[in-house]
Amino acid sequence: MEAININDKLELINDLWKPRIIAELNEQQVKISKVKGEFVWHDHKNEDELFFILKGKMIMEFRDKKVEVKEGEMIVIPKGVEHRPVAEKEVWMILFEPKNIKHTGDVKSELTIDNYEKI
C-alpha cells in the first residue's frame, strides 16, 4: 500500500486515447488517460463507465444530446448507452471501469486497445 501521485503518473503518458491502469479494487480498474480530438462511437453492453476530468474540458456526446464535463466534474455512462468523448484541447482524466471492459465496446478501430498497460 502506497500513495499514488496521479499527476506524476500522467506526466509519463505521451500518447492520446491510451488509458493506463494505476490501481485495482473490487474487480474495478482505475485508469488514467490523456485525450484530444474525437473518440469512436461505442457502448458497453454490460458495464457502466465513470469519467472524472482532472484537467481541461470534454464533451460527452450521446445520439440525442451533448454534455460538457469540466475540470473537477465527472460523468457516469450507464451500460448500453452509446457515447463518444470529444476534447477540443488536451484533457487529463481518470476512468473507473470493470476489469473486463472492452476499450471500444464491440467496435474495432485504430484506437482500440486489447491489453491495458500498468504504470
Phi and psi in degrees as a GROMACS rama.xvg file:
@    title "Ramachandran Plot"
@    xaxis  label "Phi"
@    yaxis  label "Psi"
@TYPE xy
-140.893  154.483  GLU-2
-70.2304  144.706  ALA-3
-113.98  122.045  ILE-4
-89.8018  104.495  ASN-5
-64.354  -40.4474  ILE-6
-63.6718  -40.0062  ASN-7
-61.7176  -41.7727  ASP-8
-64.3505  -42.5073  LYS-9
-63.9969  -32.3122  LEU-10
-64.1478  -20.992  GLU-11
-79.2023  -13.9922  LEU-12
-92.3653  125.957  ILE-13
-118.468  3.01029  ASN-14
-121.096  170.061  ASP-15
-112.759  151.803  LEU-16
60.966  28.7062  TRP-17
-128.054  83.2682  LYS-18
-59.9146  145.431  PRO-19
-119.134  143.249  ARG-20
-81.0165  129.683  ILE-21
-115.104  -14.9024  ILE-22
-165.738  161.102  ALA-23
-136.32  142.692  GLU-24
-157.954  137.155  LEU-25
47.3951  48.7919  ASN-26
64.4338  16.1537  GLU-27
-113.041  153.076  GLN-28
-116.56  139.435  GLN-29
-101.587  121.5  VAL-30
-123.291  153.286  LYS-31
-121.549  153.358  ILE-32
-158.141  153.084  SER-33
-108.504  136.638  LYS-34
-136.976  152.008  VAL-35
-161.791  139.107  LYS-36
93.8478  -153.862  GLY-37
-109.052  137.728  GLU-38
-90.5094  -173.551  PHE-39
-94.0824  149.971  VAL-40
-65.9807  131.453  TRP-41
-163.902  169.473  HIS-42
-141.752  172.514  ASP-43
-125.446  108.045  HIS-44
-57.6753  -36.7804  LYS-45
-120.864  3.64307  ASN-46
-130.894  140.169  GLU-47
-82.7968  161.362  ASP-48
-141.428  136.541  GLU-49
-117.889  128.845  LEU-50
-113.101  124.889  PHE-51
-119.656  121.009  PHE-52
-89.2597  120.468  ILE-53
-91.3526  -36.6824  LEU-54
-147.44  130.408  LYS-55
97.0782  -162.02  GLY-56
-143.378  136.427  LYS-57
-126.488  149.544  MET-58
-107.274  125.092  ILE-59
-97.4943  113.468  MET-60
-92.6821  137.287  GLU-61
-121.368  165.438  PHE-62
-63.2111  -24.7862  ARG-63
-115.039  -1.01099  ASP-64
-168.601  172.508  LYS-65
-128.218  140.794  LYS-66
-124.151  123.878  VAL-67
-81.4911  130.952  GLU-68
-122.147  112.735  VAL-69
-99.3973  169.228  LYS-70
-49.04  129.867  GLU-71
86.8703  -1.91833  GLY-72
-110.028  162.754  GLU-73
-137.759  162.332  MET-74
-141.171  139.462  ILE-75
-107.32  128.27  VAL-76
-102.267  113.918  ILE-77
-67.1985  151.412  PRO-78
-53.9926  142.697  LYS-79
83.1919  -4.26854  GLY-80
-93.6089  120.293  VAL-81
-71.6074  135.925  GLU-82
-152.421  164.533  HIS-83
-149.218  114.762  ARG-84
-73.9473  139.929  PRO-85
-137.784  133.691  VAL-86
-134.791  118.762  ALA-87
-67.4528  -41.625  GLU-88
-117.821  165.856  LYS-89
-59.1652  135.069  GLU-90
-122.735  139.367  VAL-91
-106.7  132.401  TRP-92
-142.962  162.141  MET-93
-114.032  140.117  ILE-94
-120.663  139.142  LEU-95
-115.641  117.457  PHE-96
-144.99  151.862  GLU-97
-61.4961  149.711  PRO-98
-54.7083  -36.6803  LYS-99
-90.5525  9.39765  ASN-100
-67.301  142.544  ILE-101
-91.2282  131.154  LYS-102
-50.7546  -46.2147  HIS-103
-117.479  30.0952  THR-104
60.3307  -134.747  GLY-105
-89.2026  1.57562  ASP-106
-86.4563  132.354  VAL-107
-105.342  130.039  LYS-108
-148.965  177.876  SER-109
-66.8011  -14.141  GLU-110
-91.2988  -9.71811  LEU-111
-63.6777  133.891  THR-112
-115.875  128.49  ILE-113
-94.4675  -30.5922  ASP-114
-130.717  120.184  ASN-115
-82.7691  137.187  TYR-116
-84.6541  145.149  GLU-117
-97.2936  138.781  LYS-118
